[in-house]
Amino acid sequence: MMFSMKKTVFTSSAAVVALALTACGSAGSAETSAPQTSAATTAAATSSSQAAMSASPSPTLEGPAETGTLLAALEQGLAARPGGIVVQADEEDETQDSFDLAIVVDGVKHEFTLFADGSIADEETSDDADDVARAGAAQVLAADAVRTAAEGRGGQVATDLDLDDQNGALVWEVDFEDARGNDVGSVKVDALTGEVLPAE
């Protein structure tokens, strides 16, 4: 959402600059007279730009991290295993075209590789008691934990998440990378309250 607001502001500003350049003409042009733009047209464009900018809140410098690929993988995985609860999602580091998912459905843990086209490979099932218990206890869903963790991490990409017990608390740990694919740390979200936990 934050990126679309930035685009609106930048697009409106570009329109004003383009109109101003048109009104001034280009230096050294062979034309004998510069194209004329009426004051009313310029005023209307400026007014339109200001209205667009005031209609959208000013974007923050930080903004949220990119989460689209991870969230899409979670959605596809749950569509493939309806009624399930995601407990883990790891992006394939080398190809970045697939995710290893673990989803608990009716007390059974399903682990498989999910590709971008929605196909599934290498599925295994188990009755992993720990992950089944965590899935049953979590009050915050994986997708909500990703969105919460992404706040204030503009320019980064959410790549992995894991539901685990840490220091006696049930938490989602969401990992991030920068635009070059370098690890830049993780954010922990309480799986019961949805609150971001302090960094250790």
C-alpha positions in Angstrom: 0.0 0.0 0.0 2.8 2.4 0.9 4.5 1.9 -2.5 1.4 2.7 -4.4 1.0 6.0 -2.5 4.6 6.9 -3.4 3.8 6.2 -7.0 0.8 8.4 -7.0 2.8 11.3 -5.5 5.7 10.9 -7.9 3.4 10.5 -11.0 1.5 13.7 -10.1 4.8 15.6 -9.6 6.1 14.4 -12.9 3.0 15.7 -14.7 3.6 19.2 -13.3 7.2 19.2 -14.4 6.2 17.9 -17.8 3.6 20.7 -18.2 6.2 23.3 -17.0 8.8 22.1 -19.5 6.2 22.2 -22.3 5.3 25.8 -21.4 8.9 26.9 -21.4 9.8 25.2 -24.7 13.3 23.7 -25.2 16.3 25.9 -25.4 18.0 26.1 -28.8 14.9 24.9 -30.6 14.5 25.8 -34.3 10.9 26.7 -33.7 10.2 30.4 -33.9 7.6 30.4 -31.1 7.3 28.1 -28.0 4.1 26.2 -27.5 1.7 28.2 -25.4 0.1 26.9 -22.3 -2.6 29.0 -20.7 -2.3 30.1 -17.1 -5.6 28.3 -16.4 -4.2 25.0 -17.7 -1.1 25.3 -15.6 -3.1 26.3 -12.5 -5.5 23.4 -13.0 -2.5 21.0 -13.3 -1.0 22.4 -10.1 -4.3 22.2 -8.3 -4.8 18.6 -9.4 -1.3 17.7 -8.2 -1.8 19.3 -4.8 -5.1 17.5 -4.5 -3.6 14.1 -5.2 -0.8 14.8 -2.7 -3.1 15.9 0.0 -5.5 12.9 -0.6 -2.7 10.4 0.1 -0.8 10.5 3.4 2.8 11.3 3.1 4.9 8.1 2.7 7.3 7.3 5.4 11.0 6.9 4.7 11.0 3.4 6.1 7.8 1.8 4.9 7.1 -1.9 4.9 9.4 -4.6 3.5 8.4 -6.5 0.3 6.2 -9.5 1.3 4.4 -10.4 -1.9 6.3 -13.5 -2.8 6.2 -15.0 0.7 2.6 -14.2 1.2 1.7 -15.7 -2.2 3.5 -18.9 -1.2 1.6 -19.1 2.0 -1.7 -18.6 0.2 -0.9 -21.2 -2.4 0.2 -23.7 0.2 -3.0 -23.3 2.2 -5.1 -23.6 -1.0 -3.3 -26.9 -1.6 -3.9 -28.1 2.0 -7.2 -26.5 3.0 -7.9 -26.1 6.7 -4.2 -26.2 7.5 -2.0 -23.9 9.6 1.4 -22.9 8.3 4.2 -23.5 10.8 7.2 -22.9 8.5 8.1 -21.4 5.1 11.6 -21.2 3.7 12.5 -19.6 0.3 14.9 -21.6 -1.9 18.0 -19.6 -1.6 19.7 -20.4 -4.9 16.8 -20.4 -7.4 14.3 -18.3 -5.4 11.5 -20.0 -7.5 10.2 -22.3 -4.7 9.4 -22.5 -1.0 9.7 -25.4 1.4 6.5 -25.3 3.4 5.3 -27.1 6.6 1.6 -27.1 7.1 -0.3 -28.9 9.9 -3.7 -30.3 8.8 -5.9 -32.3 11.2 -3.0 -33.2 13.4 -0.7 -34.2 10.6 2.4 -32.2 9.5 2.7 -31.9 5.7 6.2 -30.9 4.4 6.6 -30.2 0.7 8.2 -27.9 -1.9 5.9 -25.4 -3.5 6.8 -23.9 -6.9 5.7 -20.6 -8.3 3.2 -22.3 -10.6 1.5 -23.9 -7.7 2.9 -27.4 -8.3 4.1 -29.5 -5.3 7.0 -31.9 -5.0 8.7 -34.1 -2.4 5.8 -34.2 0.1 6.3 -36.0 3.4 3.9 -36.3 6.3 4.6 -36.9 10.0 2.9 -36.7 13.3 5.4 -34.2 14.7 3.9 -33.6 18.1 5.7 -30.3 18.8 4.7 -28.6 15.5 1.1 -30.0 15.8 0.9 -28.5 19.4 2.3 -25.1 18.2 -0.1 -24.9 15.3 -3.0 -25.5 17.7 -1.8 -22.9 20.2 -1.0 -20.1 17.7 -3.5 -17.2 17.8 -1.7 -15.2 15.1 -1.7 -16.6 11.5 1.5 -16.8 9.5 0.5 -14.1 7.0 -0.5 -11.7 9.7 2.9 -12.3 11.4 4.7 -11.5 8.1 2.8 -8.3 7.6 3.5 -7.1 11.2 7.2 -8.0 11.0 7.6 -6.2 7.7 6.6 -2.8 9.1 9.5 -0.3 9.2 11.8 -2.5 7.0 11.5 -0.7 3.7 14.0 -1.9 1.0 14.1 -5.4 2.5 12.4 -8.6 1.5 10.6 -11.1 3.8 11.9 -14.6 2.8 11.3 -17.1 5.6 9.2 -17.7 8.7 9.1 -20.2 11.5 6.8 -20.9 14.4 8.8 -21.9 17.4 9.1 -21.8 21.2 11.7 -19.3 22.3 12.4 -18.5 26.0 9.1 -20.0 27.0 7.1 -18.0 24.4 5.4 -19.1 21.2 6.8 -16.8 18.5 6.9 -16.3 14.8 10.4 -15.5 13.5 10.4 -13.8 10.1 13.7 -13.5 8.3 14.6 -10.6 5.9 17.2 -10.0 3.1 18.3 -6.8 1.4 17.9 -6.2 -2.3 21.1 -8.1 -3.0 20.0 -11.2 -1.2 22.1 -10.6 2.0 20.6 -11.6 5.3 19.7 -8.5 7.3 18.2 -10.1 10.4 14.9 -11.3 11.7 11.8 -10.0 13.6 10.0 -12.0 16.2 6.3 -11.6 16.6 4.4 -13.1 19.6 2.2 -15.8 18.2 -0.5 -15.2 20.9 -0.7 -11.4 21.0 0.7 -10.3 17.6 3.1 -7.9 19.2 6.7 -7.4 17.9 9.1 -8.7 20.5 12.2 -6.6 21.4 15.4 -7.6 19.6 17.7 -9.7 21.7 
